[in-house]
Amino acid sequence: MYVPEIDFLTFEDLPGILRINAASSCSWPEEVIRSDLKQDSDSETTYIGAFATTAEAPLLGYAVLGREKRSGLLMALVVDEVYRRKGIGRQLLAAISDCAVYLNFRRIKLKVRKSNSGAIALYTQMSFVGETVRRGYYSNGEDAIIMSASLPLKLSTRP
């Protein structure tokens, strides 16, 4: 397992976020990310990043926490393709869990592509449970699985 440095992201981290976002299958518009990261933004989103521990400290991945009613909403979890399957996603989820608990959320929800078996396995390991399916949610018509978990997240002992 790779142990990155986890920290909140700021506007200065925009190039790294955009680099990773561009390679994502569900990339966000640059304007949305820019707006979220502005200092005077009214956005209720929190960006958390995983950085390499080298002097250059490149961004390896990031997660975005939002709000949906009284629950936290994991809006994005993206890890640079080169660094996937090294535990970075799990560490970002743990940081998001800590942040959500601090914000007094009791639950966290997310939507994941039905075909994204790797992400579903990670979320299941972190105690997320499938609640329902939203048919045709994604622009290509793919279904989304809506999952949720109680906070704080716990590493599940289920296989």
PyMOL commands that set and color helices and strands:
alter all, ss='L'
color gray80, all
select helices_A, chain A and resi 11-22+30-37+81-83+88-102+117-125
alter helices_A, ss='H'
color red, helices_A
select strands_A, chain A and resi 5-8+46-51+59-68+71-79+107-113+129-134+144-150
alter strands_A, ss='S'
color yellow, strands_A
deselect
rebuild
show_as cartoon
